[in-house]
């Protein structure tokens, strides 16, 4: 990764928006989709206001810090991809120094907030998540292996552990299962997107699975991870245990997910020219899937 040129001069309001964009707010929203329901399940109802603030604020700061550092480090490859070429670090509207300081400050603040309002375990898990994403995924795995999103995606599973430990002060098998749901969800969520932007990743030299494997091979992997994800999600019924609301939801949305994965596989087999459209339908459904599944996690404690 080469050093970027001096940052462009931008107005104050635009500068603020650029700093905010570095944190990738939409990704933070998705992470909190799993953290908030986990708090409800851990508390067997409504968590305290203090714990809610700790997880929401601490989690958002940790994710924002990790995303900022990722944006700064990946500015060279982001500039080569159409999907990311307008990101602040890629265009030079934010300096490397400012971006690194922002990322480190946000990450440190997340640990302080969680240690102060919750406990040291949740603070340590938040810092571990930042290190996993920045060092593990961004700096080591992303540019070196097609399995980057599999192992690097583990950082995105950490909010459930942070939320559970903040509420209960410890960990158990239930949050581990929640972690595994998100872990096995990540590849079939991200690979369809990578299929559409295969050329972008290839031009940037990033070995995402669709870059180094055929569509048939990629869709086979998507199906495998989808089946395991659904199986793990259903295991929560007995492990937590969960009631009928979660059980029915997990089964129905899981079936839809698998059906859509097989449709993508079928498109790959017939070499459909519109396969990217099918891939993006699975990508968008994967977000809906996770949202509905964890909504059921949040509702279930109030009905048992």
VEXFIPA-207014 format. One record per residue (C-alpha): residue number from 1; residue in one letter; x, y, z. Coordinates in steps of 0.001 Angstrom, whole numbers, plus 500000, padded with zeros to 6 digits. Layout:
REM residues N
+-----+---+--------+--------+--------+
!   k ! r !     xx !     yy !     zz !
+-----+---+--------+--------+--------+
! NUM ! A !      X !      Y !      Z !
...
+-----+---+--------+--------+--------+
This chain:
REM residues 304
+-----+---+--------+--------+--------+
!   k ! r !     xx !     yy !     zz !
+-----+---+--------+--------+--------+
!   1 ! X ! 500000 ! 500000 ! 500000 !
!   2 ! X ! 501466 ! 503350 ! 498929 !
!   3 ! X ! 501068 ! 506673 ! 500675 !
!   4 ! X ! 498419 ! 508967 ! 499228 !
!   5 ! X ! 498969 ! 512531 ! 498167 !
!   6 ! X ! 498134 ! 515478 ! 500381 !
!   7 ! X ! 494400 ! 515671 ! 501221 !
!   8 ! X ! 492162 ! 517830 ! 499091 !
!   9 ! X ! 490892 ! 521077 ! 500588 !
!  10 ! X ! 487171 ! 520722 ! 501324 !
!  11 ! X ! 484594 ! 522899 ! 503158 !
!  12 ! X ! 483897 ! 522282 ! 506836 !
!  13 ! X ! 480518 ! 520587 ! 506306 !
!  14 ! X ! 481909 ! 518385 ! 503594 !
!  15 ! X ! 484869 ! 517583 ! 505832 !
!  16 ! X ! 482541 ! 516365 ! 508571 !
!  17 ! X ! 480612 ! 514225 ! 506096 !
!  18 ! X ! 483893 ! 512784 ! 504826 !
!  19 ! X ! 484979 ! 511831 ! 508350 !
!  20 ! X ! 481555 ! 510289 ! 508962 !
!  21 ! X ! 481724 ! 508376 ! 505679 !
!  22 ! X ! 485027 ! 506836 ! 506783 !
!  23 ! X ! 483138 ! 504985 ! 509517 !
!  24 ! X ! 480780 ! 503318 ! 506980 !
!  25 ! X ! 477534 ! 504062 ! 508906 !
!  26 ! X ! 475434 ! 501537 ! 506966 !
!  27 ! X ! 477709 ! 498696 ! 508058 !
!  28 ! X ! 477422 ! 499901 ! 511665 !
!  29 ! X ! 473625 ! 499737 ! 511384 !
!  30 ! X ! 473808 ! 496123 ! 510238 !
!  31 ! X ! 476093 ! 495188 ! 513140 !
!  32 ! X ! 473678 ! 496721 ! 515644 !
!  33 ! X ! 470867 ! 494664 ! 514100 !
!  34 ! X ! 472448 ! 491639 ! 515762 !
!  35 ! X ! 473616 ! 493316 ! 518974 !
!  36 ! X ! 470306 ! 494805 ! 520121 !
!  37 ! X ! 468265 ! 491569 ! 519902 !
!  38 ! X ! 471089 ! 489717 ! 521643 !
!  39 ! X ! 470730 ! 492099 ! 524592 !
!  40 ! X ! 467014 ! 491286 ! 524830 !
!  41 ! X ! 467733 ! 487568 ! 524828 !
!  42 ! X ! 470539 ! 487927 ! 527381 !
!  43 ! X ! 468316 ! 489991 ! 529680 !
!  44 ! X ! 465317 ! 487691 ! 529073 !
!  45 ! X ! 463380 ! 490876 ! 528344 !
!  46 ! X ! 464306 ! 494524 ! 528400 !
!  47 ! X ! 467942 ! 495271 ! 529286 !
!  48 ! X ! 468701 ! 498229 ! 531522 !
!  49 ! X ! 469045 ! 501666 ! 529968 !
!  50 ! X ! 472701 ! 501780 ! 530996 !
!  51 ! X ! 473502 ! 498494 ! 529275 !
!  52 ! X ! 471602 ! 499557 ! 526180 !
!  53 ! X ! 473584 ! 502790 ! 525941 !
!  54 ! X ! 476836 ! 500929 ! 526589 !
!  55 ! X ! 476258 ! 498411 ! 523794 !
!  56 ! X ! 474836 ! 500869 ! 521265 !
!  57 ! X ! 477457 ! 503549 ! 521831 !
!  58 ! X ! 480384 ! 501248 ! 522517 !
!  59 ! X ! 479524 ! 498988 ! 519603 !
!  60 ! X ! 479052 ! 501873 ! 517179 !
!  61 ! X ! 482377 ! 503420 ! 518226 !
!  62 ! X ! 484232 ! 500122 ! 517823 !
!  63 ! X ! 482719 ! 499472 ! 514404 !
!  64 ! X ! 483332 ! 503061 ! 513332 !
!  65 ! X ! 486947 ! 502885 ! 514455 !
!  66 ! X ! 487599 ! 499597 ! 512684 !
!  67 ! X ! 485877 ! 500776 ! 509504 !
!  68 ! X ! 487876 ! 504007 ! 509539 !
!  69 ! X ! 491196 ! 502171 ! 509786 !
!  70 ! X ! 490044 ! 499785 ! 507068 !
!  71 ! X ! 489157 ! 502720 ! 504803 !
!  72 ! X ! 492549 ! 504329 ! 505301 !
!  73 ! X ! 494537 ! 501146 ! 504724 !
!  74 ! X ! 492503 ! 500123 ! 501673 !
!  75 ! X ! 492535 ! 503561 ! 500034 !
!  76 ! X ! 494793 ! 502334 ! 497229 !
!  77 ! X ! 492563 ! 499462 ! 496134 !
!  78 ! X ! 489371 ! 501445 ! 496808 !
!  79 ! X ! 490594 ! 503999 ! 494255 !
!  80 ! X ! 490794 ! 501224 ! 491642 !
!  81 ! X ! 487227 ! 499964 ! 492080 !
!  82 ! X ! 484171 ! 501773 ! 490727 !
!  83 ! X ! 482087 ! 500801 ! 493761 !
!  84 ! X ! 484510 ! 502429 ! 496207 !
!  85 ! X ! 486423 ! 504997 ! 494173 !
!  86 ! X ! 484593 ! 507956 ! 495775 !
!  87 ! X ! 485384 ! 507016 ! 499375 !
!  88 ! X ! 487067 ! 509885 ! 501290 !
!  89 ! X ! 490428 ! 508191 ! 501826 !
!  90 ! X ! 490501 ! 506983 ! 498212 !
!  91 ! X ! 490019 ! 510491 ! 496774 !
!  92 ! X ! 492303 ! 512117 ! 499341 !
!  93 ! X ! 489713 ! 514326 ! 501048 !
!  94 ! X ! 490907 ! 512935 ! 504399 !
!  95 ! X ! 494606 ! 512624 ! 505171 !
!  96 ! X ! 496129 ! 509342 ! 506264 !
!  97 ! X ! 497160 ! 510901 ! 509568 !
!  98 ! X ! 493681 ! 512242 ! 510289 !
!  99 ! X ! 492099 ! 508928 ! 509372 !
! 100 ! X ! 494423 ! 506885 ! 511560 !
! 101 ! X ! 493892 ! 509231 ! 514509 !
! 102 ! X ! 490127 ! 509030 ! 514050 !
! 103 ! X ! 490186 ! 505237 ! 513884 !
! 104 ! X ! 492360 ! 504852 ! 516972 !
! 105 ! X ! 490392 ! 507404 ! 519014 !
! 106 ! X ! 487034 ! 505818 ! 518185 !
! 107 ! X ! 488372 ! 502345 ! 518999 !
! 108 ! X ! 489789 ! 503511 ! 522334 !
! 109 ! X ! 486581 ! 505346 ! 523208 !
! 110 ! X ! 484571 ! 502186 ! 522554 !
! 111 ! X ! 486623 ! 500283 ! 525133 !
! 112 ! X ! 486328 ! 503137 ! 527649 !
! 113 ! X ! 482551 ! 503343 ! 527250 !
! 114 ! X ! 482054 ! 499594 ! 527611 !
! 115 ! X ! 484460 ! 499259 ! 530545 !
! 116 ! X ! 482809 ! 502200 ! 532336 !
! 117 ! X ! 479144 ! 501418 ! 531660 !
! 118 ! X ! 479285 ! 497625 ! 531336 !
! 119 ! X ! 482379 ! 495547 ! 532172 !
! 120 ! X ! 485945 ! 494820 ! 531140 !
! 121 ! X ! 485019 ! 491651 ! 529245 !
! 122 ! X ! 482810 ! 493503 ! 526781 !
! 123 ! X ! 485497 ! 496192 ! 526418 !
! 124 ! X ! 488150 ! 493562 ! 525686 !
! 125 ! X ! 485884 ! 491878 ! 523126 !
! 126 ! X ! 485321 ! 495217 ! 521396 !
! 127 ! X ! 489060 ! 495806 ! 521074 !
! 128 ! X ! 489517 ! 492227 ! 519887 !
! 129 ! X ! 486914 ! 492851 ! 517182 !
! 130 ! X ! 488791 ! 495937 ! 515993 !
! 131 ! X ! 492090 ! 494022 ! 515874 !
! 132 ! X ! 490493 ! 491096 ! 514051 !
! 133 ! X ! 489026 ! 493373 ! 511388 !
! 134 ! X ! 491972 ! 495702 ! 510919 !
! 135 ! X ! 494929 ! 493348 ! 511386 !
! 136 ! X ! 493352 ! 489981 ! 510617 !
! 137 ! X ! 491087 ! 490820 ! 507693 !
! 138 ! X ! 492263 ! 494138 ! 506227 !
! 139 ! X ! 496028 ! 493854 ! 506553 !
! 140 ! X ! 496645 ! 490096 ! 506394 !
! 141 ! X ! 493820 ! 488149 ! 504750 !
! 142 ! X ! 492044 ! 490410 ! 502276 !
! 143 ! X ! 494850 ! 490680 ! 499731 !
! 144 ! X ! 496278 ! 487198 ! 500218 !
! 145 ! X ! 493543 ! 484553 ! 500220 !
! 146 ! X ! 490174 ! 483839 ! 498631 !
! 147 ! X ! 488988 ! 482782 ! 502094 !
! 148 ! X ! 489469 ! 486353 ! 503324 !
! 149 ! X ! 485805 ! 487046 ! 503990 !
! 150 ! X ! 485312 ! 483697 ! 505742 !
! 151 ! X ! 487867 ! 484207 ! 508500 !
! 152 ! X ! 488029 ! 487972 ! 508365 !
! 153 ! X ! 484265 ! 488110 ! 508647 !
! 154 ! X ! 484528 ! 486753 ! 512189 !
! 155 ! X ! 485043 ! 490335 ! 513343 !
! 156 ! X ! 481513 ! 491117 ! 512204 !
! 157 ! X ! 480211 ! 488360 ! 514485 !
! 158 ! X ! 481653 ! 489960 ! 517614 !
! 159 ! X ! 478733 ! 492341 ! 518411 !
! 160 ! X ! 476664 ! 489419 ! 519719 !
! 161 ! X ! 479445 ! 488440 ! 522133 !
! 162 ! X ! 479936 ! 492061 ! 523192 !
! 163 ! X ! 476210 ! 492540 ! 523787 !
! 164 ! X ! 475793 ! 489282 ! 525706 !
! 165 ! X ! 478825 ! 489886 ! 527929 !
! 166 ! X ! 477750 ! 493467 ! 528627 !
! 167 ! X ! 474373 ! 492302 ! 529930 !
! 168 ! X ! 475381 ! 489105 ! 531728 !
! 169 ! X ! 479029 ! 489710 ! 532606 !
! 170 ! X ! 480088 ! 486466 ! 530925 !
! 171 ! X ! 479635 ! 484161 ! 527943 !
! 172 ! X ! 477829 ! 480870 ! 527393 !
! 173 ! X ! 476883 ! 478516 ! 524574 !
! 174 ! X ! 473950 ! 480675 ! 523447 !
! 175 ! X ! 476021 ! 483694 ! 522331 !
! 176 ! X ! 478504 ! 481313 ! 520702 !
! 177 ! X ! 475653 ! 479918 ! 518578 !
! 178 ! X ! 474573 ! 483462 ! 517692 !
! 179 ! X ! 478185 ! 484159 ! 516727 !
! 180 ! X ! 478229 ! 481091 ! 514486 !
! 181 ! X ! 474976 ! 482092 ! 512776 !
! 182 ! X ! 476553 ! 485380 ! 511681 !
! 183 ! X ! 479842 ! 483620 ! 510871 !
! 184 ! X ! 478220 ! 481168 ! 508444 !
! 185 ! X ! 475913 ! 483901 ! 507101 !
! 186 ! X ! 478783 ! 486180 ! 506063 !
! 187 ! X ! 480122 ! 484230 ! 503014 !
! 188 ! X ! 476721 ! 483640 ! 501323 !
! 189 ! X ! 475915 ! 487270 ! 502096 !
! 190 ! X ! 479105 ! 488747 ! 500632 !
! 191 ! X ! 480032 ! 486401 ! 497783 !
! 192 ! X ! 476955 ! 487299 ! 495666 !
! 193 ! X ! 478011 ! 490958 ! 495915 !
! 194 ! X ! 481568 ! 489993 ! 494990 !
! 195 ! X ! 480197 ! 488114 ! 491980 !
! 196 ! X ! 478683 ! 491315 ! 490623 !
! 197 ! X ! 481850 ! 493315 ! 491274 !
! 198 ! X ! 484243 ! 490552 ! 490204 !
! 199 ! X ! 485988 ! 492819 ! 487681 !
! 200 ! X ! 486490 ! 495523 ! 490306 !
! 201 ! X ! 488194 ! 493108 ! 492673 !
! 202 ! X ! 490252 ! 491597 ! 489871 !
! 203 ! X ! 491464 ! 495028 ! 488751 !
! 204 ! X ! 492448 ! 495838 ! 492335 !
! 205 ! X ! 494246 ! 492520 ! 492776 !
! 206 ! X ! 491963 ! 491336 ! 495592 !
! 207 ! X ! 491481 ! 487531 ! 495416 !
! 208 ! X ! 487823 ! 487378 ! 496390 !
! 209 ! X ! 486441 ! 483900 ! 495739 !
! 210 ! X ! 484525 ! 484913 ! 492560 !
! 211 ! X ! 487783 ! 486279 ! 491131 !
! 212 ! X ! 489710 ! 483010 ! 491477 !
! 213 ! X ! 486877 ! 480477 ! 491097 !
! 214 ! X ! 484132 ! 479845 ! 488539 !
! 215 ! X ! 480504 ! 480786 ! 489184 !
! 216 ! X ! 479680 ! 477102 ! 489650 !
! 217 ! X ! 482343 ! 476740 ! 492331 !
! 218 ! X ! 481303 ! 479947 ! 494085 !
! 219 ! X ! 477616 ! 479035 ! 494126 !
! 220 ! X ! 478448 ! 475565 ! 495453 !
! 221 ! X ! 480233 ! 477222 ! 498379 !
! 222 ! X ! 477304 ! 479595 ! 498903 !
! 223 ! X ! 474896 ! 476658 ! 499130 !
! 224 ! X ! 477128 ! 474789 ! 501590 !
! 225 ! X ! 477415 ! 477783 ! 503921 !
! 226 ! X ! 473687 ! 478468 ! 503609 !
! 227 ! X ! 472746 ! 474968 ! 504752 !
! 228 ! X ! 475136 ! 475132 ! 507712 !
! 229 ! X ! 473861 ! 478609 ! 508643 !
! 230 ! X ! 470246 ! 477440 ! 508696 !
! 231 ! X ! 471137 ! 474316 ! 510686 !
! 232 ! X ! 472993 ! 476388 ! 513286 !
! 233 ! X ! 470121 ! 478884 ! 513501 !
! 234 ! X ! 467662 ! 476056 ! 514209 !
! 235 ! X ! 469941 ! 474570 ! 516879 !
! 236 ! X ! 469303 ! 477694 ! 518949 !
! 237 ! X ! 465739 ! 476445 ! 519551 !
! 238 ! X ! 467138 ! 473744 ! 521846 !
! 239 ! X ! 470250 ! 475491 ! 523126 !
! 240 ! X ! 468789 ! 478828 ! 524297 !
! 241 ! X ! 465994 ! 477517 ! 524374 !
! 242 ! X ! 463764 ! 479546 ! 522047 !
! 243 ! X ! 459994 ! 479525 ! 521573 !
! 244 ! X ! 457767 ! 479017 ! 518555 !
! 245 ! X ! 458158 ! 482554 ! 517195 !
! 246 ! X ! 461877 ! 482158 ! 516695 !
! 247 ! X ! 461587 ! 478536 ! 515566 !
! 248 ! X ! 459029 ! 479248 ! 512863 !
! 249 ! X ! 460850 ! 482390 ! 511711 !
! 250 ! X ! 464223 ! 480620 ! 511509 !
! 251 ! X ! 462695 ! 477784 ! 509496 !
! 252 ! X ! 460759 ! 479966 ! 507033 !
! 253 ! X ! 463456 ! 482572 ! 506323 !
! 254 ! X ! 466043 ! 479800 ! 506176 !
! 255 ! X ! 464073 ! 477926 ! 503522 !
! 256 ! X ! 463733 ! 481112 ! 501468 !
! 257 ! X ! 467490 ! 481711 ! 501756 !
! 258 ! X ! 468345 ! 478212 ! 500569 !
! 259 ! X ! 465849 ! 478382 ! 497687 !
! 260 ! X ! 467413 ! 481647 ! 496506 !
! 261 ! X ! 470901 ! 480130 ! 496818 !
! 262 ! X ! 469823 ! 477233 ! 494586 !
! 263 ! X ! 468356 ! 479675 ! 492078 !
! 264 ! X ! 471733 ! 481358 ! 491889 !
! 265 ! X ! 473337 ! 477940 ! 491408 !
! 266 ! X ! 470878 ! 477193 ! 488581 !
! 267 ! X ! 471727 ! 480500 ! 486912 !
! 268 ! X ! 475405 ! 479580 ! 487085 !
! 269 ! X ! 474762 ! 476154 ! 485533 !
! 270 ! X ! 472928 ! 477598 ! 482549 !
! 271 ! X ! 475460 ! 480440 ! 482270 !
! 272 ! X ! 472697 ! 483013 ! 482557 !
! 273 ! X ! 473803 ! 486437 ! 481312 !
! 274 ! X ! 471678 ! 488002 ! 484058 !
! 275 ! X ! 473346 ! 486043 ! 486848 !
! 276 ! X ! 474473 ! 489246 ! 488562 !
! 277 ! X ! 470825 ! 490257 ! 489005 !
! 278 ! X ! 470114 ! 486912 ! 490653 !
! 279 ! X ! 473216 ! 487314 ! 492821 !
! 280 ! X ! 472112 ! 490749 ! 493998 !
! 281 ! X ! 468645 ! 489443 ! 494868 !
! 282 ! X ! 470336 ! 486922 ! 497183 !
! 283 ! X ! 472586 ! 489652 ! 498570 !
! 284 ! X ! 469638 ! 491892 ! 499444 !
! 285 ! X ! 467634 ! 488971 ! 500827 !
! 286 ! X ! 470565 ! 487982 ! 503045 !
! 287 ! X ! 470275 ! 491339 ! 504811 !
! 288 ! X ! 466527 ! 490854 ! 505219 !
! 289 ! X ! 467150 ! 487316 ! 506466 !
! 290 ! X ! 469496 ! 488426 ! 509215 !
! 291 ! X ! 467198 ! 491284 ! 510234 !
! 292 ! X ! 464111 ! 489042 ! 510471 !
! 293 ! X ! 465983 ! 486264 ! 512277 !
! 294 ! X ! 467344 ! 488589 ! 514948 !
! 295 ! X ! 464015 ! 490391 ! 515212 !
! 296 ! X ! 462618 ! 487002 ! 516215 !
! 297 ! X ! 465469 ! 486667 ! 518727 !
! 298 ! X ! 464396 ! 490004 ! 520228 !
! 299 ! X ! 460675 ! 489189 ! 520346 !
! 300 ! X ! 460923 ! 485621 ! 521605 !
! 301 ! X ! 461815 ! 486382 ! 525264 !
! 302 ! X ! 458595 ! 488385 ! 525664 !
! 303 ! X ! 456421 ! 485473 ! 524525 !
! 304 ! X ! 457889 ! 482667 ! 526645 !
+-----+---+--------+--------+--------+
